[in-house]
Amino acid sequence: MPRDDEVTAHLEFFEELGVEGIRRESVWRARTGQSRPTEIPVTVTAESLPLIRENLGDCTRCKLHLGRKHIVFGVGNPNADLMFVGEAPGADEDTQGEPFVGRAGQLLTKIIEAIGLTRGDVYIANVIKCRPPGNRNPEPDEVEQCEPFLFRQIDTVSPKVIVALGKFAAQSLLRTNDPITRLRGREFTCRSAILIPTYHPAYLLRTPSAKRDVWEDMKKVRAILTA
């Protein structure tokens, strides 16, 4: 059971987002993906997430392998209706080998919970699988080598909605140079999924006032998932 201080912190976060209330009845959490119970084994086809990871191997396709600790492949429900795509691993992710586990990842978890889901309900990945030095932006040759594995992940998970977290992820998936301020608030199509660009959780840590915009985006995501 969560402690009272944890519940209070979550409610304060929801209030900061602009959430006016939380419904407890089961319809609040109903969505297409929950009709597939987690205890049912995932059917292994010719293309599966373990196979993609095996194909990636101990990757040396670009120079980023020289400084990494771990490849950060992806994590979550392989049958998820909702997929989050970020830019690249940071220091915490490089150490633990899992995407979004640092401060920005903790905030992402709260955002996921704000729409009635858990991290186990969604799939989380990055455009780039290895940490760029100093958390710089990935370079074109690095994207060229890594991006095909992300596309295979998307096609295998086959989500209903993709949330692109931040400018780099949105621009990479949409093949555009438009700024995130022009992209967010709109819906796009990406590999048969509806793509919703929004601000990266790391940006929200620096600019808390943008949380309201992210909440508007996430309400749109929730509406699509429960339609």
Phi, psi and omega per residue, in radians:
M1 nan 2.386 3.127
P2 -1.203 2.562 3.092
R3 -1.280 2.775 -3.115
D4 -1.038 -0.670 -3.118
D5 -1.189 -0.549 3.094
E6 -1.212 -0.723 3.107
V7 -1.098 -0.761 3.127
T8 -1.064 -0.740 3.142
A9 -1.103 -0.706 3.118
H10 -1.140 -0.753 -3.132
L11 -1.136 -0.662 3.093
E12 -1.119 -0.666 3.119
F13 -1.152 -0.775 3.119
F14 -1.060 -0.691 3.126
E15 -1.124 -0.674 3.114
E16 -1.131 -0.610 3.090
L17 -1.181 -0.493 -3.064
G18 1.905 0.181 3.108
V19 -1.198 2.199 -3.077
E20 -1.549 -0.292 3.137
G21 -3.128 2.830 3.141
I22 -2.186 2.141 3.124
R23 -1.547 2.476 -3.071
R24 -1.760 -0.221 -3.099
E25 -1.238 2.762 -2.987
S26 -1.112 -0.467 -3.122
V27 -1.069 -0.450 3.135
W28 -1.050 -0.611 -3.060
R29 -1.734 -0.017 -3.079
A30 -1.217 2.355 3.079
R31 -2.789 2.929 -3.070
T32 -1.019 -0.756 -3.050
G33 -1.118 -0.447 -3.093
Q34 -1.366 -0.072 3.056
S35 -1.381 -0.099 3.106
R36 -1.906 1.641 -3.051
P37 -0.991 2.505 -3.076
T38 -1.205 -0.365 -3.104
E39 -1.356 -0.188 3.094
I40 -1.349 2.157 -3.101
P41 -1.032 2.509 3.088
V42 -1.312 2.300 3.113
T43 -1.249 2.162 3.131
V44 -1.507 2.064 3.137
T45 -1.895 -3.007 3.133
A46 -1.063 -0.505 3.112
E47 -2.110 2.017 3.128
S48 -2.415 2.847 -3.140
L49 -1.059 -0.760 3.075
P50 -1.050 -0.634 3.123
L51 -1.182 -0.710 3.107
I52 -1.089 -0.741 3.117
R53 -1.112 -0.682 3.104
E54 -1.123 -0.710 3.106
N55 -1.129 -0.620 3.112
L56 -1.131 -0.689 3.071
G57 1.048 -2.696 3.053
D58 -1.540 1.281 -2.834
C59 -1.018 2.308 3.021
T60 -2.239 0.490 -3.034
R61 -1.247 -0.414 3.079
C62 -2.417 3.061 -3.029
K63 -1.217 -0.227 -3.096
L64 -1.132 -0.390 -3.117
H65 -1.143 -0.361 -3.069
L66 -1.178 -0.474 -3.067
G67 -2.023 0.048 -3.064
R68 -1.464 2.757 2.966
K69 -1.709 -0.761 -3.124
H70 -2.436 2.565 2.885
I71 -1.295 2.313 3.135
V72 -1.890 1.681 -2.970
F73 -1.419 -1.046 -3.085
G74 2.869 2.865 -3.078
V75 -2.672 2.642 3.044
G76 2.205 -2.821 -3.082
N77 -1.356 2.055 -3.120
P78 -1.208 -0.191 3.081
N79 -1.931 0.382 -3.007
A80 -1.100 2.488 2.981
D81 -1.450 -0.293 -3.098
L82 -2.193 2.218 -3.139
M83 -2.196 2.359 3.064
F84 -1.870 2.352 3.117
V85 -2.188 2.115 3.079
G86 -1.811 -2.912 -3.063
E87 -1.478 -1.131 -3.047
A88 -2.846 2.816 3.117
P89 -1.150 2.597 2.971
G90 -1.754 -2.882 -3.076
A91 -1.114 -0.792 -3.131
D92 -1.126 -0.705 -3.136
E93 -1.163 -0.686 3.119
D94 -1.121 -0.630 -3.137
T95 -1.268 -0.728 -3.035
Q96 -1.661 -0.292 3.125
G97 1.327 0.375 -3.129
E98 -2.376 2.424 -3.105
P99 -1.262 2.538 3.006
F100 0.962 1.113 3.090
V101 -2.060 -0.112 3.101
G102 -1.487 -2.716 -3.124
R103 -1.070 -0.738 3.108
A104 -1.124 -0.617 3.108
G105 -1.183 -0.638 3.085
Q106 -1.122 -0.671 3.094
L107 -1.192 -0.687 3.092
L108 -1.059 -0.713 3.103
T109 -1.015 -0.750 3.130
K110 -1.145 -0.647 3.106
I111 -1.135 -0.736 3.098
I112 -1.082 -0.763 -3.140
E113 -1.154 -0.482 -3.130
A114 -1.151 -0.381 3.087
I115 -1.817 0.327 3.006
G116 1.464 0.322 -3.140
L117 -2.090 3.088 3.035
T118 -2.196 2.938 3.085
R119 -1.041 -0.532 3.124
G120 -1.221 -0.266 3.127
D121 -1.480 -0.348 -2.992
V122 -2.015 3.004 3.021
Y123 -2.072 2.403 -3.052
I124 -2.213 2.283 3.119
A125 -2.602 3.082 3.072
N126 -2.217 2.789 3.026
V127 -1.090 -0.758 -3.101
I128 -1.882 2.433 -3.057
K129 -1.679 -0.188 3.135
C130 -2.160 2.575 -3.087
R131 -1.239 2.172 3.009
P132 -1.227 2.538 -3.140
P133 -0.980 2.298 3.110
G134 1.117 0.310 -3.116
N135 1.050 0.501 3.071
R136 -1.164 2.909 3.060
N137 -1.160 2.475 3.049
P138 -1.049 2.589 -3.135
E139 -1.678 2.763 -3.027
P140 -0.932 -0.703 -3.122
D141 -1.199 -0.526 3.104
E142 -1.240 -0.722 3.091
V143 -1.101 -0.749 -3.102
E144 -1.020 -0.643 -3.111
Q145 -1.410 -0.559 -3.005
C146 -1.659 -0.556 -3.039
E147 -0.984 -0.689 3.136
P148 -1.002 -0.565 3.123
F149 -1.236 -0.621 3.047
L150 -1.117 -0.776 -3.140
F151 -1.073 -0.667 3.094
R152 -1.155 -0.666 3.069
Q153 -1.063 -0.808 -3.140
I154 -1.067 -0.800 -3.105
D155 -1.136 -0.589 -3.113
T156 -1.327 -0.801 3.095
V157 -1.156 -0.671 -3.134
S158 0.945 1.012 -3.113
P159 -1.248 2.761 3.034
K160 -1.365 -0.624 -3.114
V161 -2.332 2.393 2.980
I162 -1.987 2.251 3.014
V163 -1.815 2.014 3.096
A164 -1.527 2.058 -3.055
L165 -1.634 1.776 3.073
G166 1.643 2.955 -3.041
K167 -1.034 -0.856 -3.007
F168 -1.118 -0.795 -3.137
A169 -1.111 -0.760 -3.132
A170 -1.117 -0.790 -3.130
Q171 -1.133 -0.661 -3.138
S172 -1.172 -0.776 -3.094
L173 -1.273 -0.530 -3.075
L174 -1.725 -0.073 -3.122
R175 0.952 0.961 -3.111
T176 -2.485 2.788 3.028
N177 -1.868 0.129 -3.141
D178 -1.089 2.492 3.117
P179 -1.220 2.755 -3.116
I180 -1.085 -0.510 3.119
T181 -1.132 -0.448 3.100
R182 -1.554 -0.446 -3.071
L183 -1.495 -0.692 -3.061
R184 -1.211 2.651 -3.054
G185 1.557 -0.025 -3.127
R186 -2.125 2.852 3.082
E187 -1.972 2.449 3.120
F188 -2.302 2.976 3.036
T189 -1.930 2.308 3.118
C190 -2.430 1.912 3.060
R191 0.889 0.871 3.088
S192 1.304 0.036 3.075
A193 -1.851 2.770 2.985
I194 -1.487 2.182 -3.120
L195 -1.818 2.238 3.115
I196 -2.045 1.898 3.069
P197 -1.387 2.484 3.055
T198 -2.622 3.090 -3.113
Y199 -1.277 2.587 3.104
H200 -1.262 2.481 3.108
P201 -0.962 -0.553 3.099
A202 -1.114 -0.619 3.079
Y203 -1.156 -0.644 3.135
L204 -1.152 -0.551 3.089
L205 -1.143 -0.562 3.108
R206 -1.522 -0.483 -3.043
T207 -2.313 1.342 -3.068
P208 -1.029 -0.439 -3.122
S209 -1.125 -0.332 -3.141
A210 -1.380 -0.102 -3.124
K211 -1.081 -0.580 3.126
R212 -1.092 -0.705 3.108
D213 -1.102 -0.730 3.130
V214 -1.124 -0.672 3.118
W215 -1.111 -0.670 3.072
E216 -1.083 -0.717 3.105
D217 -1.126 -0.713 -3.102
M218 -1.268 -0.523 3.020
K219 -1.110 -0.651 3.085
K220 -1.147 -0.717 3.095
V221 -1.055 -0.830 -3.136
R222 -1.049 -0.698 3.133
A223 -1.119 -0.687 3.130
I224 -1.173 -0.724 -3.093
L225 -1.191 -0.547 -3.072
T226 -1.716 0.026 -3.116
A227 -1.183 nan nan
